[in-house]
Amino acid sequence: MCCDVLESSPRELAEYYEKLLNISDELEEKRRSQGFSATHNPDGTAIIRTSVPPENVLKHVEYEEPPKGIEVETLTDVMRRLHSLTAAEMRTLRKQVHQSGQGTKKQLRTRLRRYYRKEFSMYRMLHDGDSIPRFGNKTARHFDYLVAIDFECTCVEVIYDYPHEIIEFPAVLIDVRQMRIVDTFRTFVRPEKNLILDPFCIQLTGITQEMVDSAPVFKDEYRLLRDWMTQHSLGDTDMLS
């Protein structure tokens, strides 16, 4: 299924933008022939009457102010107190850096340690003389932006060859030069092979059956992610299709 989606995506993307252009043309034509009041509500929002199916209409997401970066004092303080932090304190720290607060106390501590060690290493890299990272004899490759993704998947407790499916798809857009998060993306995903979440999965991830029942399937979620990346002029046709 995934391969079929990838092969048909360029055509679907072209159809999607063609529908958007049709909406714009229809509104412009009504504005010219009937006047502004016929195409807009009293509050100034546009009256849109088209045949575009609901799944092609993006939901409005409120903008969240990105964090300005972690001060070195905070980095060292968290690393020093990591083993004495409560689960609630660790969840708060995770949410402050736009990361999931789900998981057991042990999992939260492991994720925090990994994240803050990486942040501290980046700080040392920029402030300890030579700011160019090196990996053995390889030259470091620099990027303007990075997209970090942290999936949550369906799971059960004892079956090792269980066919996992993504049920949460969060992503953050990172400005590498400024070392800060500039935007976030997040959606739940409705599984298609195993529609009912196992109680173990619900307890581990904190994702409920109601959350995934009302969510898009992966194919539609992928389109939303692609549109989000396009808004930031990220990727190219080959990479996103």
C-alpha positions as CSV (number, residue, x, y, z in Angstrom):
1,M,0.0,0.0,0.0
2,C,2.8,2.4,0.9
3,C,4.5,1.9,-2.5
4,D,1.2,2.6,-4.3
5,V,0.7,5.8,-2.4
6,L,4.3,7.0,-3.2
7,E,3.9,6.2,-6.9
8,S,0.6,8.1,-7.2
9,S,1.5,11.1,-5.0
10,P,2.7,13.4,-7.8
11,R,-0.5,13.1,-9.7
12,E,-2.6,13.5,-6.5
13,L,-0.6,16.5,-5.5
14,A,-1.2,18.1,-8.9
15,E,-5.0,17.4,-8.6
16,Y,-4.9,18.9,-5.1
17,Y,-3.4,22.2,-6.2
18,E,-5.7,22.3,-9.2
19,K,-8.7,22.1,-6.8
20,L,-7.2,25.0,-4.8
21,L,-6.9,27.1,-7.9
22,N,-10.5,26.3,-8.9
23,I,-11.6,27.6,-5.5
24,S,-9.7,30.8,-6.0
25,D,-11.1,31.3,-9.5
26,E,-14.7,30.7,-8.3
27,L,-14.4,33.2,-5.5
28,E,-12.8,35.8,-7.8
29,E,-15.6,35.4,-10.4
30,K,-18.3,35.8,-7.7
31,R,-16.5,38.8,-6.4
32,R,-16.6,40.5,-9.8
33,S,-20.1,39.6,-10.7
34,Q,-22.0,39.8,-7.3
35,G,-19.8,42.1,-5.1
36,F,-17.9,41.5,-1.9
37,S,-21.0,40.8,0.3
38,A,-22.0,37.8,-1.9
39,T,-18.7,36.1,-1.3
40,H,-17.9,37.0,2.3
41,N,-19.6,36.5,5.7
42,P,-20.3,39.6,8.0
43,D,-17.1,38.8,9.9
44,G,-15.0,39.0,6.8
45,T,-14.4,35.3,6.2
46,A,-14.9,33.9,2.7
47,I,-18.1,32.0,1.8
48,I,-16.8,28.9,0.0
49,R,-19.2,26.7,-1.9
50,T,-17.3,24.2,-3.9
51,S,-17.2,20.5,-4.6
52,V,-13.8,20.0,-2.9
53,P,-14.1,16.9,-0.6
54,P,-13.6,17.4,3.1
55,E,-10.4,15.2,3.2
56,N,-8.6,17.8,1.1
57,V,-9.4,20.7,3.5
58,L,-6.6,21.3,6.0
59,K,-7.7,21.9,9.6
60,H,-6.7,25.1,11.3
61,V,-4.0,24.7,13.9
62,E,-3.2,27.4,16.5
63,Y,0.4,28.6,16.3
64,E,2.6,27.9,19.3
65,E,5.5,30.2,20.2
66,P,8.6,28.0,19.8
67,P,11.1,27.8,22.7
68,K,14.1,30.2,22.5
69,G,16.6,27.5,23.4
70,I,17.8,26.0,26.6
71,E,20.2,28.0,28.8
72,V,23.4,26.3,29.8
73,E,22.5,26.8,33.5
74,T,19.3,24.8,32.8
75,L,21.1,22.1,31.0
76,T,23.6,21.5,33.9
77,D,20.9,21.8,36.5
78,V,18.7,19.2,34.9
79,M,21.5,16.8,34.3
80,R,22.6,17.2,37.9
81,R,19.1,16.6,39.4
82,L,17.9,14.0,36.8
83,H,17.8,11.0,39.1
84,S,15.8,12.9,41.8
85,L,13.2,14.4,39.4
86,T,9.6,13.2,39.8
87,A,7.6,11.9,36.8
88,A,5.5,15.1,36.8
89,E,8.7,17.3,36.7
90,M,10.1,15.2,33.8
91,R,6.9,15.5,31.9
92,T,6.9,19.2,32.3
93,L,10.5,19.4,31.1
94,R,9.6,17.3,28.0
95,K,6.6,19.5,27.1
96,Q,8.7,22.6,27.4
97,V,10.8,21.4,24.5
98,H,7.8,20.2,22.5
99,Q,8.3,16.5,23.2
100,S,5.8,13.9,24.4
101,G,5.3,13.5,28.1
102,Q,4.0,10.0,27.8
103,G,5.8,6.9,29.2
104,T,6.9,5.4,32.4
105,K,9.2,7.2,34.9
106,K,12.2,5.1,33.6
107,Q,11.4,5.9,30.0
108,L,11.0,9.6,30.7
109,R,14.4,9.7,32.5
110,T,16.1,7.9,29.6
111,R,14.6,10.3,27.0
112,L,15.5,13.4,29.1
113,R,19.1,12.2,29.6
114,R,19.5,11.6,25.8
115,Y,17.9,14.9,24.9
116,Y,19.9,17.1,27.4
117,R,23.2,15.3,26.7
118,K,22.7,16.2,23.0
119,E,21.8,19.8,23.8
120,F,24.9,20.1,26.1
121,S,27.1,18.6,23.4
122,M,25.8,21.2,20.9
123,Y,26.5,24.0,23.4
124,R,30.1,22.8,23.9
125,M,30.6,22.5,20.2
126,L,29.7,26.1,19.7
127,H,31.5,27.6,22.7
128,D,34.7,25.5,23.1
129,G,36.9,27.0,20.3
130,D,36.5,24.8,17.3
131,S,32.8,25.1,16.3
132,I,33.0,22.7,13.4
133,P,32.0,19.1,14.4
134,R,34.1,16.3,13.0
135,F,33.3,12.6,12.8
136,G,36.6,10.7,12.4
137,N,38.1,11.7,9.0
138,K,34.8,12.7,7.6
139,T,33.8,16.3,6.9
140,A,30.6,17.4,8.7
141,R,27.7,18.2,6.4
142,H,25.7,21.3,7.4
143,F,21.9,21.7,6.9
144,D,19.7,24.7,7.2
145,Y,16.8,22.8,8.7
146,L,16.1,19.4,10.3
147,V,12.7,17.7,10.7
148,A,12.7,15.5,13.8
149,I,10.0,12.8,14.0
150,D,9.0,10.7,17.0
151,F,6.4,8.0,16.1
152,E,4.1,6.2,18.4
153,C,2.9,2.8,17.1
154,T,0.4,0.1,17.9
155,C,1.9,-2.6,20.1
156,V,1.1,-5.6,22.4
157,E,3.0,-6.9,25.3
158,V,4.3,-10.3,24.3
159,I,4.0,-10.7,20.5
160,Y,7.4,-9.9,19.0
161,D,6.5,-10.1,15.3
162,Y,3.4,-7.9,15.7
163,P,2.7,-5.7,12.6
164,H,3.2,-2.2,14.1
165,E,1.3,0.7,12.6
166,I,1.9,4.4,13.3
167,I,-0.8,5.9,15.5
168,E,0.8,9.3,16.4
169,F,2.9,11.4,14.0
170,P,4.6,14.4,15.6
171,A,7.3,16.4,14.0
172,V,9.3,19.5,14.8
173,L,11.1,21.8,12.4
174,I,14.5,22.9,13.6
175,D,16.5,25.9,12.4
176,V,20.0,24.5,12.6
177,R,21.9,27.8,12.5
178,Q,19.7,29.4,15.2
179,M,19.4,26.1,17.2
180,R,15.7,26.6,17.8
181,I,12.3,25.0,16.9
182,V,10.5,27.2,14.4
183,D,7.3,25.1,13.9
184,T,5.6,21.9,15.0
185,F,3.3,19.3,13.4
186,R,1.2,16.7,15.1
187,T,-1.6,14.3,14.2
188,F,-3.0,11.0,15.4
189,V,-3.3,8.2,12.8
190,R,-6.1,5.6,12.5
191,P,-4.6,2.1,12.1
192,E,-5.9,-0.1,9.3
193,K,-4.7,-3.6,10.1
194,N,-5.6,-3.7,13.8
195,L,-8.3,-1.2,14.4
196,I,-8.7,-1.8,18.1
197,L,-5.8,-0.7,20.4
198,D,-4.5,-3.2,22.9
199,P,-4.9,-2.1,26.5
200,F,-1.1,-2.4,26.9
201,C,-0.6,0.0,24.0
202,I,-3.1,2.5,25.5
203,Q,-1.3,2.4,28.9
204,L,2.2,2.7,27.3
205,T,1.5,5.5,24.9
206,G,-1.4,7.4,26.5
207,I,-3.2,7.3,23.2
208,T,-6.9,6.3,23.5
209,Q,-9.2,4.5,21.1
210,E,-11.2,7.7,20.6
211,M,-8.1,9.6,19.5
212,V,-7.4,7.2,16.7
213,D,-11.0,6.5,15.7
214,S,-11.4,10.2,14.6
215,A,-8.0,10.5,13.1
216,P,-7.0,10.2,9.4
217,V,-5.4,7.0,8.0
218,F,-1.7,7.1,7.2
219,K,-2.1,8.0,3.5
220,D,-4.1,11.2,4.4
221,E,-1.8,12.0,7.3
222,Y,1.2,11.8,4.9
223,R,-0.5,14.4,2.7
224,L,-0.9,16.7,5.7
225,L,2.7,16.4,6.6
226,R,3.8,17.0,3.0
227,D,1.6,20.2,2.9
228,W,3.1,21.3,6.2
229,M,6.6,20.9,4.8
230,T,5.7,22.7,1.6
231,Q,4.5,25.7,3.6
232,H,8.2,26.1,4.7
233,S,9.6,25.4,1.2
234,L,11.1,22.1,2.4
235,G,11.9,19.1,0.3
236,D,11.6,18.6,-3.5
237,T,9.3,16.6,-5.7
238,D,11.3,13.4,-5.6
239,M,11.7,13.5,-1.8
240,L,8.0,14.3,-1.0
241,S,6.4,11.9,-3.5
